[in-house]
Amino acid sequence: MSGLLRTVASRAAPVLRGHTVTQRANVYTRPAKEKIGAVESVVGLGMFSLAILGPSGWILCHLEDYKKKE
């Protein structure tokens, strides 16, 4: 058991000391080719909210049906 702890400690020690190499992603951004209008934004947000809240709303509306034992 002490051999296992020694192995884990030897692998974890450098990480805990902070001698790891920090990786940074190179992200290059540019302005959008076309501007997104207000209508497109509203439609997009509406579709996302419907996709997320729709199923949970359906379940809550039909909760009494799900409680019935048949």
Biopython code that builds the backbone (N, CA, C, O; Angstrom):
import numpy as np
from Bio.PDB.StructureBuilder import StructureBuilder

atoms = [
    (1, "MET", "N", (0.826, -1.193, 0.000)),
    (1, "MET", "CA", (0.000, 0.000, 0.000)),
    (1, "MET", "C", (0.870, 1.257, 0.000)),
    (1, "MET", "O", (0.534, 2.245, -0.653)),
    (2, "SER", "N", (1.980, 1.222, 0.726)),
    (2, "SER", "CA", (2.828, 2.412, 0.774)),
    (2, "SER", "C", (3.473, 2.673, -0.587)),
    (2, "SER", "O", (3.728, 3.824, -0.941)),
    (3, "GLY", "N", (3.740, 1.601, -1.360)),
    (3, "GLY", "CA", (4.278, 1.777, -2.707)),
    (3, "GLY", "C", (3.294, 2.497, -3.610)),
    (3, "GLY", "O", (3.685, 3.329, -4.429)),
    (4, "LEU", "N", (2.010, 2.174, -3.458)),
    (4, "LEU", "CA", (0.967, 2.842, -4.241)),
    (4, "LEU", "C", (0.886, 4.322, -3.874)),
    (4, "LEU", "O", (0.783, 5.184, -4.747)),
    (5, "LEU", "N", (0.934, 4.600, -2.581)),
    (5, "LEU", "CA", (0.881, 6.002, -2.145)),
    (5, "LEU", "C", (2.099, 6.782, -2.630)),
    (5, "LEU", "O", (1.991, 7.948, -3.010)),
    (6, "ARG", "N", (3.271, 6.117, -2.610)),
    (6, "ARG", "CA", (4.495, 6.776, -3.067)),
    (6, "ARG", "C", (4.385, 7.092, -4.561)),
    (6, "ARG", "O", (4.811, 8.160, -5.001)),
    (7, "THR", "N", (3.814, 6.166, -5.343)),
    (7, "THR", "CA", (3.651, 6.384, -6.775)),
    (7, "THR", "C", (2.686, 7.536, -7.052)),
    (7, "THR", "O", (2.951, 8.396, -7.891)),
    (8, "VAL", "N", (1.566, 7.538, -6.335)),
    (8, "VAL", "CA", (0.586, 8.613, -6.518)),
    (8, "VAL", "C", (1.188, 9.948, -6.091)),
    (8, "VAL", "O", (1.001, 10.957, -6.771)),
    (9, "ALA", "N", (1.902, 9.964, -4.980)),
    (9, "ALA", "CA", (2.498, 11.206, -4.490)),
    (9, "ALA", "C", (3.565, 11.726, -5.442)),
    (9, "ALA", "O", (3.680, 12.935, -5.643)),
    (10, "SER", "N", (4.350, 10.819, -6.031)),
    (10, "SER", "CA", (5.398, 11.272, -6.947)),
    (10, "SER", "C", (4.804, 11.853, -8.230)),
    (10, "SER", "O", (5.391, 12.746, -8.840)),
    (11, "ARG", "N", (3.645, 11.344, -8.633)),
    (11, "ARG", "CA", (3.005, 11.893, -9.834)),
    (11, "ARG", "C", (2.220, 13.163, -9.536)),
    (11, "ARG", "O", (2.115, 14.036, -10.397)),
    (12, "ALA", "N", (1.668, 13.279, -8.338)),
    (12, "ALA", "CA", (0.846, 14.431, -7.991)),
    (12, "ALA", "C", (1.674, 15.616, -7.511)),
    (12, "ALA", "O", (1.231, 16.759, -7.627)),
    (13, "ALA", "N", (2.860, 15.370, -6.976)),
    (13, "ALA", "CA", (3.659, 16.448, -6.389)),
    (13, "ALA", "C", (4.000, 17.560, -7.377)),
    (13, "ALA", "O", (3.817, 18.730, -7.039)),
    (14, "PRO", "N", (4.490, 17.254, -8.592)),
    (14, "PRO", "CA", (4.786, 18.361, -9.518)),
    (14, "PRO", "C", (3.548, 19.195, -9.871)),
    (14, "PRO", "O", (3.641, 20.410, -10.047)),
    (15, "VAL", "N", (2.406, 18.541, -9.969)),
    (15, "VAL", "CA", (1.180, 19.263, -10.292)),
    (15, "VAL", "C", (0.805, 20.196, -9.151)),
    (15, "VAL", "O", (0.413, 21.341, -9.377)),
    (16, "LEU", "N", (0.924, 19.707, -7.941)),
    (16, "LEU", "CA", (0.559, 20.515, -6.785)),
    (16, "LEU", "C", (1.529, 21.656, -6.548)),
    (16, "LEU", "O", (1.145, 22.690, -6.001)),
    (17, "ARG", "N", (2.777, 21.485, -6.950)),
    (17, "ARG", "CA", (3.766, 22.548, -6.772)),
    (17, "ARG", "C", (3.597, 23.676, -7.781)),
    (17, "ARG", "O", (4.063, 24.790, -7.545)),
    (18, "GLY", "N", (2.947, 23.406, -8.884)),
    (18, "GLY", "CA", (2.707, 24.467, -9.859)),
    (18, "GLY", "C", (3.786, 24.601, -10.901)),
    (18, "GLY", "O", (3.900, 25.661, -11.517)),
    (19, "HIS", "N", (4.590, 23.573, -11.130)),
    (19, "HIS", "CA", (5.640, 23.631, -12.135)),
    (19, "HIS", "C", (5.167, 23.132, -13.488)),
    (19, "HIS", "O", (5.974, 22.715, -14.319)),
    (20, "THR", "N", (3.891, 23.174, -13.705)),
    (20, "THR", "CA", (3.360, 22.699, -14.977)),
    (20, "THR", "C", (3.443, 23.790, -16.022)),
    (20, "THR", "O", (3.507, 24.976, -15.699)),
    (21, "VAL", "N", (3.443, 23.383, -17.260)),
    (21, "VAL", "CA", (3.490, 24.318, -18.372)),
    (21, "VAL", "C", (2.071, 24.806, -18.641)),
    (21, "VAL", "O", (1.152, 24.003, -18.807)),
    (22, "THR", "N", (1.899, 26.103, -18.682)),
    (22, "THR", "CA", (0.590, 26.668, -18.952)),
    (22, "THR", "C", (0.395, 26.752, -20.458)),
    (22, "THR", "O", (1.198, 27.357, -21.168)),
    (23, "GLN", "N", (-0.681, 26.139, -20.936)),
    (23, "GLN", "CA", (-0.972, 26.174, -22.358)),
    (23, "GLN", "C", (-1.969, 27.294, -22.631)),
    (23, "GLN", "O", (-2.931, 27.489, -21.888)),
    (24, "ARG", "N", (-1.721, 28.009, -23.689)),
    (24, "ARG", "CA", (-2.637, 29.078, -24.079)),
    (24, "ARG", "C", (-3.100, 28.829, -25.500)),
    (24, "ARG", "O", (-2.314, 28.479, -26.379)),
    (25, "ALA", "N", (-4.361, 29.012, -25.699)),
    (25, "ALA", "CA", (-4.923, 28.825, -27.039)),
    (25, "ALA", "C", (-4.759, 30.111, -27.838)),
    (25, "ALA", "O", (-4.916, 31.211, -27.307)),
    (26, "ASN", "N", (-4.452, 29.962, -29.082)),
    (26, "ASN", "CA", (-4.353, 31.110, -29.977)),
    (26, "ASN", "C", (-5.705, 31.298, -30.651)),
    (26, "ASN", "O", (-6.096, 30.506, -31.509)),
    (27, "VAL", "N", (-6.404, 32.332, -30.264)),
    (27, "VAL", "CA", (-7.722, 32.601, -30.805)),
    (27, "VAL", "C", (-7.657, 33.896, -31.600)),
    (27, "VAL", "O", (-7.291, 34.951, -31.083)),
    (28, "TYR", "N", (-8.019, 33.786, -32.853)),
    (28, "TYR", "CA", (-8.030, 34.965, -33.706)),
    (28, "TYR", "C", (-9.473, 35.262, -34.067)),
    (28, "TYR", "O", (-10.192, 34.385, -34.546)),
    (29, "THR", "N", (-9.892, 36.477, -33.844)),
    (29, "THR", "CA", (-11.264, 36.841, -34.154)),
    (29, "THR", "C", (-11.277, 37.942, -35.201)),
    (29, "THR", "O", (-10.350, 38.744, -35.315)),
    (30, "ARG", "N", (-12.335, 37.946, -35.938)),
    (30, "ARG", "CA", (-12.559, 38.991, -36.936)),
    (30, "ARG", "C", (-13.980, 39.497, -36.783)),
    (30, "ARG", "O", (-14.814, 38.807, -36.196)),
    (31, "PRO", "N", (-14.270, 40.651, -37.281)),
    (31, "PRO", "CA", (-15.659, 41.111, -37.272)),
    (31, "PRO", "C", (-16.521, 40.196, -38.134)),
    (31, "PRO", "O", (-16.034, 39.560, -39.068)),
    (32, "ALA", "N", (-17.782, 40.143, -37.813)),
    (32, "ALA", "CA", (-18.712, 39.301, -38.561)),
    (32, "ALA", "C", (-18.823, 39.793, -40.003)),
    (32, "ALA", "O", (-18.729, 40.990, -40.277)),
    (33, "LYS", "N", (-19.024, 38.850, -40.912)),
    (33, "LYS", "CA", (-19.181, 39.230, -42.321)),
    (33, "LYS", "C", (-20.481, 39.981, -42.531)),
    (33, "LYS", "O", (-20.536, 40.949, -43.291)),
    (34, "GLU", "N", (-21.539, 39.526, -41.847)),
    (34, "GLU", "CA", (-22.838, 40.189, -41.941)),
    (34, "GLU", "C", (-23.348, 40.449, -40.533)),
    (34, "GLU", "O", (-23.157, 39.632, -39.632)),
    (35, "LYS", "N", (-23.991, 41.584, -40.350)),
    (35, "LYS", "CA", (-24.563, 41.887, -39.046)),
    (35, "LYS", "C", (-25.851, 41.095, -38.859)),
    (35, "LYS", "O", (-26.624, 40.903, -39.797)),
    (36, "ILE", "N", (-26.066, 40.637, -37.622)),
    (36, "ILE", "CA", (-27.287, 39.911, -37.293)),
    (36, "ILE", "C", (-28.302, 40.926, -36.794)),
    (36, "ILE", "O", (-28.018, 41.717, -35.894)),
    (37, "GLY", "N", (-29.476, 40.893, -37.382)),
    (37, "GLY", "CA", (-30.514, 41.851, -37.042)),
    (37, "GLY", "C", (-31.256, 41.474, -35.772)),
    (37, "GLY", "O", (-31.049, 40.401, -35.205)),
    (38, "ALA", "N", (-32.123, 42.377, -35.338)),
    (38, "ALA", "CA", (-32.893, 42.160, -34.112)),
    (38, "ALA", "C", (-33.892, 41.023, -34.277)),
    (38, "ALA", "O", (-34.103, 40.248, -33.344)),
    (39, "VAL", "N", (-34.505, 40.913, -35.443)),
    (39, "VAL", "CA", (-35.497, 39.857, -35.676)),
    (39, "VAL", "C", (-34.827, 38.487, -35.632)),
    (39, "VAL", "O", (-35.366, 37.551, -35.041)),
    (40, "GLU", "N", (-33.665, 38.366, -36.249)),
    (40, "GLU", "CA", (-32.944, 37.096, -36.231)),
    (40, "GLU", "C", (-32.527, 36.719, -34.815)),
    (40, "GLU", "O", (-32.578, 35.546, -34.445)),
    (41, "SER", "N", (-32.117, 37.701, -34.026)),
    (41, "SER", "CA", (-31.735, 37.441, -32.640)),
    (41, "SER", "C", (-32.931, 36.972, -31.822)),
    (41, "SER", "O", (-32.815, 36.031, -31.037)),
    (42, "VAL", "N", (-34.065, 37.613, -31.997)),
    (42, "VAL", "CA", (-35.271, 37.236, -31.253)),
    (42, "VAL", "C", (-35.726, 35.832, -31.648)),
    (42, "VAL", "O", (-36.099, 35.039, -30.784)),
    (43, "VAL", "N", (-35.700, 35.520, -32.938)),
    (43, "VAL", "CA", (-36.101, 34.196, -33.390)),
    (43, "VAL", "C", (-35.148, 33.140, -32.844)),
    (43, "VAL", "O", (-35.595, 32.088, -32.388)),
    (44, "GLY", "N", (-33.864, 33.394, -32.881)),
    (44, "GLY", "CA", (-32.877, 32.450, -32.360)),
    (44, "GLY", "C", (-33.038, 32.216, -30.876)),
    (44, "GLY", "O", (-33.032, 31.067, -30.434)),
    (45, "LEU", "N", (-33.182, 33.275, -30.089)),
    (45, "LEU", "CA", (-33.382, 33.129, -28.646)),
    (45, "LEU", "C", (-34.699, 32.432, -28.335)),
    (45, "LEU", "O", (-34.781, 31.645, -27.392)),
    (46, "GLY", "N", (-35.733, 32.720, -29.130)),
    (46, "GLY", "CA", (-37.023, 32.057, -28.936)),
    (46, "GLY", "C", (-36.939, 30.562, -29.190)),
    (46, "GLY", "O", (-37.522, 29.774, -28.446)),
    (47, "MET", "N", (-36.218, 30.161, -30.235)),
    (47, "MET", "CA", (-36.067, 28.737, -30.538)),
    (47, "MET", "C", (-35.270, 28.019, -29.454)),
    (47, "MET", "O", (-35.618, 26.905, -29.064)),
    (48, "PHE", "N", (-34.211, 28.647, -28.970)),
    (48, "PHE", "CA", (-33.429, 28.042, -27.897)),
    (48, "PHE", "C", (-34.253, 27.890, -26.633)),
    (48, "PHE", "O", (-34.214, 26.843, -25.986)),
    (49, "SER", "N", (-35.000, 28.927, -26.275)),
    (49, "SER", "CA", (-35.808, 28.846, -25.052)),
    (49, "SER", "C", (-36.924, 27.817, -25.217)),
    (49, "SER", "O", (-37.255, 27.120, -24.257)),
    (50, "LEU", "N", (-37.506, 27.705, -26.398)),
    (50, "LEU", "CA", (-38.530, 26.686, -26.637)),
    (50, "LEU", "C", (-37.936, 25.283, -26.549)),
    (50, "LEU", "O", (-38.563, 24.376, -26.001)),
    (51, "ALA", "N", (-36.753, 25.104, -27.077)),
    (51, "ALA", "CA", (-36.104, 23.794, -27.034)),
    (51, "ALA", "C", (-35.743, 23.389, -25.607)),
    (51, "ALA", "O", (-35.769, 22.204, -25.275)),
    (52, "ILE", "N", (-35.411, 24.357, -24.767)),
    (52, "ILE", "CA", (-35.029, 24.041, -23.391)),
    (52, "ILE", "C", (-36.243, 23.966, -22.479)),
    (52, "ILE", "O", (-36.359, 23.037, -21.679)),
    (53, "LEU", "N", (-37.150, 24.932, -22.589)),
    (53, "LEU", "CA", (-38.281, 25.004, -21.665)),
    (53, "LEU", "C", (-39.508, 24.232, -22.135)),
    (53, "LEU", "O", (-40.377, 23.917, -21.323)),
    (54, "GLY", "N", (-39.598, 23.922, -23.423)),
    (54, "GLY", "CA", (-40.763, 23.227, -23.959)),
    (54, "GLY", "C", (-41.015, 21.866, -23.331)),
    (54, "GLY", "O", (-42.120, 21.620, -22.848)),
    (55, "PRO", "N", (-40.029, 20.971, -23.319)),
    (55, "PRO", "CA", (-40.274, 19.654, -22.720)),
    (55, "PRO", "C", (-40.616, 19.701, -21.231)),
    (55, "PRO", "O", (-41.481, 18.954, -20.774)),
    (56, "SER", "N", (-39.957, 20.556, -20.480)),
    (56, "SER", "CA", (-40.269, 20.646, -19.052)),
    (56, "SER", "C", (-41.663, 21.242, -18.839)),
    (56, "SER", "O", (-42.365, 20.836, -17.914)),
    (57, "GLY", "N", (-42.072, 22.186, -19.668)),
    (57, "GLY", "CA", (-43.425, 22.731, -19.579)),
    (57, "GLY", "C", (-44.472, 21.694, -19.917)),
    (57, "GLY", "O", (-45.533, 21.662, -19.293)),
    (58, "TRP", "N", (-44.194, 20.839, -20.900)),
    (58, "TRP", "CA", (-45.109, 19.767, -21.269)),
    (58, "TRP", "C", (-45.301, 18.811, -20.091)),
    (58, "TRP", "O", (-46.425, 18.419, -19.778)),
    (59, "ILE", "N", (-44.214, 18.447, -19.453)),
    (59, "ILE", "CA", (-44.287, 17.531, -18.304)),
    (59, "ILE", "C", (-45.074, 18.159, -17.166)),
    (59, "ILE", "O", (-45.905, 17.493, -16.550)),
    (60, "LEU", "N", (-44.825, 19.428, -16.879)),
    (60, "LEU", "CA", (-45.537, 20.090, -15.791)),
    (60, "LEU", "C", (-47.026, 20.230, -16.096)),
    (60, "LEU", "O", (-47.851, 20.123, -15.189)),
    (61, "CYS", "N", (-47.380, 20.466, -17.347)),
    (61, "CYS", "CA", (-48.797, 20.587, -17.706)),
    (61, "CYS", "C", (-49.522, 19.251, -17.626)),
    (61, "CYS", "O", (-50.722, 19.226, -17.352)),
    (62, "HIS", "N", (-48.840, 18.156, -17.852)),
    (62, "HIS", "CA", (-49.450, 16.834, -17.855)),
    (62, "HIS", "C", (-49.061, 16.021, -16.624)),
    (62, "HIS", "O", (-49.095, 14.791, -16.655)),
    (63, "LEU", "N", (-48.695, 16.695, -15.556)),
    (63, "LEU", "CA", (-48.239, 16.017, -14.348)),
    (63, "LEU", "C", (-49.317, 15.130, -13.749)),
    (63, "LEU", "O", (-49.014, 14.031, -13.285)),
    (64, "GLU", "N", (-50.570, 15.577, -13.748)),
    (64, "GLU", "CA", (-51.664, 14.779, -13.193)),
    (64, "GLU", "C", (-51.873, 13.501, -13.999)),
    (64, "GLU", "O", (-52.208, 12.459, -13.436)),
    (65, "ASP", "N", (-51.677, 13.576, -15.308)),
    (65, "ASP", "CA", (-51.802, 12.375, -16.139)),
    (65, "ASP", "C", (-50.726, 11.351, -15.794)),
    (65, "ASP", "O", (-50.982, 10.147, -15.811)),
    (66, "TYR", "N", (-49.535, 11.826, -15.484)),
    (66, "TYR", "CA", (-48.444, 10.931, -15.154)),
    (66, "TYR", "C", (-48.615, 10.308, -13.762)),
    (66, "TYR", "O", (-48.091, 9.226, -13.501)),
    (67, "LYS", "N", (-49.340, 10.982, -12.878)),
    (67, "LYS", "CA", (-49.545, 10.461, -11.527)),
    (67, "LYS", "C", (-50.562, 9.323, -11.479)),
    (67, "LYS", "O", (-50.531, 8.505, -10.560)),
    (68, "LYS", "N", (-51.459, 9.264, -12.456)),
    (68, "LYS", "CA", (-52.505, 8.243, -12.472)),
    (68, "LYS", "C", (-51.892, 6.862, -12.681)),
    (68, "LYS", "O", (-51.028, 6.669, -13.536)),
    (69, "LYS", "N", (-52.359, 5.913, -11.884)),
    (69, "LYS", "CA", (-51.931, 4.523, -12.053)),
    (69, "LYS", "C", (-52.996, 3.791, -12.849)),
    (69, "LYS", "O", (-54.167, 3.800, -12.469)),
    (70, "GLU", "N", (-52.619, 3.180, -13.910)),
    (70, "GLU", "CA", (-53.581, 2.465, -14.746)),
    (70, "GLU", "C", (-53.240, 1.003, -14.815)),
    (70, "GLU", "O", (-53.940, 0.236, -15.476)),
]
sb = StructureBuilder()
sb.init_structure("model")
sb.init_model(0)
sb.init_chain("A")
sb.init_seg("    ")
for serial, (resi, resn, name, xyz) in enumerate(atoms, 1):
    if name == "N":
        sb.init_residue(resn, " ", resi, " ")
    sb.init_atom(name, np.array(xyz, "f"), 0.0, 1.0, " ", f" {name:<3s}", serial, name[0])
structure = sb.get_structure()
